Amino acid sequence: MRIRPVLALSSVAAALLLAVPQSGAAATPAASSGAHPSKAAAQPRKCSANTLRLRAEQSSDRRVLHLRVTNRSSRACTVDRIPVVTFGNLDGAALPKPAGQSGPYRISAGRTAYASVRTIADRSDPQARRVRSITVSADPARFGRSFTARELGAGSTVLVWEPVTTWWKPSAAAADRVLGLR
């Protein structure tokens, strides 16, 4: 199968990656408004696992899954800007589109972020692999949540070959546009 391998980071390495400022990171509202630099640099803390709700489902396009992560806490927090999506017992994970590195993505209290995953470009591809589940994580240092193909609404298996995932976006439509779907 052609799922490109992703380096498995230890919890400590992942935490260090998230702590280092990333070039090209989006400016916070305080930073763009000319607020005091020390206030502009304040980043909400990382979301704890028990404050997040992960959901995944088959889209109307049978090649695409829709992901959602909801911050159920009363404060803004951050997840990794690239969801980690793995497929059954296959090695590797969906590659980010656009390509990029880990970094924080802010989710306001009670809000939801969205991502789209193209599992396969051509469903009739003879090299397609079939898996009975996927696992989604909003943080590479955590295991995430597994969804069976039936829970996703995909039938008994999910077809996968060279999968890609979008970064978290403020809407499902924005995530789909990254994949050229809308």
N, C-alpha and C positions, 0 to 999 in steps of 0.2 A: 504494500500500500504506500502511496506517496503522501503521507502526512509527514511533514518535516519535523524533526525532533526539536523540542524546546528544552532548554536547560532547566533542570529542576533545582530551584533555589531553596536553600534552607531558610527557616524562619528568620534567622539573624541576617542572612544576606538580603532577603527580600525587604526586611525592615530598613536596612542600610540604604538600599536602592530608593526606597520611598522617601527617606529622610534627605537625600541629596537633591537640591534643586535641579530641575530638568531644563535644558535650553528649549526655548520655544513654548514654554508652559503658558497657558492663558493667564492674562492679568486678572487679578481679583478686582472687584468693583472699587475697593478702597485704593488700590494701586492706580487705577485709571482715573480716579477722581482727584488725585493730588493729595490724598490724606497723608498724615505723618508716616514716614517710612516704617517705623517699628510697628504701627498698627496695620499697614498694608501687608507686611510680611507674615502676619498671623494667619496660620492655616488651621482650619478645624482639625480636631483629632481624628484618628482613624476610626471608622465605624466598628463597633464590636459585633461579633457574629450574631448575638442574640437580638440586635436591633435591626438586622437586615432580613428582608423577605425576598427570596429568589424565586422567580417563576420562568417557565419556558413552555413554548407551544409551537406547534406546526403552523406556518403561515398558509395563506391560500396558495402561494407558490410552493409547490411540494419540494423545492430545492432549498428552502429557507426556513430557519427557525427564528422565532422572536424571543428575546430574553428581556426580563425586567428585574430590576433590583429596587426595592423600596426601603427608604430609611424610616423605620417606625419609631424612632426616638423623638424627643422634643428639641433636639439641637442638630445643627448641621454637622456633618461628618464626611470623611472621605473614604472612597474605595479606590482600587487601582483603576486607572483609566481604560485599561484593556482587560476585558473579561477573559478568564481562562476557561476554555471549552475543550474537553477531552471526550473521546469516543470509545465506549465499551472497554475492551481489553487491548485496543490498538495503541501503539506508541505514538507519542507526539500530541500536539494540540493544534487548534485552528490558528492560522497566522493572522496577525492584525492587519487591517486595511483601514487607513494607510499604515505603512510600516512605521514602527516607532518603538520607543522604550517605555518602561513602566513610569508611572507618575501619578500623583493624586488627582482624583476627580471628585469635586464637591457635590454632595447631595443635601439639599436643605431638608429641614425637619418635615416629615410627612410626605416628601416628594419621591418621585420615581424616575429612574434613569433607564434607558432602553438601548439594546444592541440587536443587530441582526447577524445571523450566521448562515452563510451559504455553505451547505454541507457537500454539495456536488454541483458541478456546472451542467452536466448532461446526465440525466437520470438513466439513459440507456447505455451509458459507458460500460463496456464489458469488464473494466478493471475496478468497478465500484465494489466497495466492501460493505457489508451489512453488519450493523451493531444493534444490540437490543436496548442500549441505554447510552445516555450522554451524562457528563458531569460538568456542572457550571460552578465557577467560583468568582467572586468579586475581588478576591485577594489571593495572589499566588502563594502566600504563606499558609493558606487554609485549604482544607479539603473540599469545601463546597457542598453542593447538593446534587444528587443523582436523580435523573428522570428516566423512566422506562420509555420505550418508543410508544407504548400505548398511552401513558400519561401525557405525552407530547401531542397525541392525536395523529401519530405517524403510522399507525398500524402496528405490525409485529416487529419491524426493523426500520432503522434509519440508514439510508444510503449515504456513503461518505467517500469522497476522493478529492484531495487537495482543498480542504475546507479553509474558509477565511471568516474572520469575525470583525465587525466594526468596533470602534471604541464606544464607550458609553455616550449616549446622546440625550438631549432633553425631550425627544419625542421618537416614536416608532417610525414616523415618516422621515425624520432626519437620518435615522440609522439606515433605512431602506435606500435612501438617495445615495449613500456612500457605496452601496452595492449596485447602483444603477437601476433600481427597481421602480422608482417613482419619478 
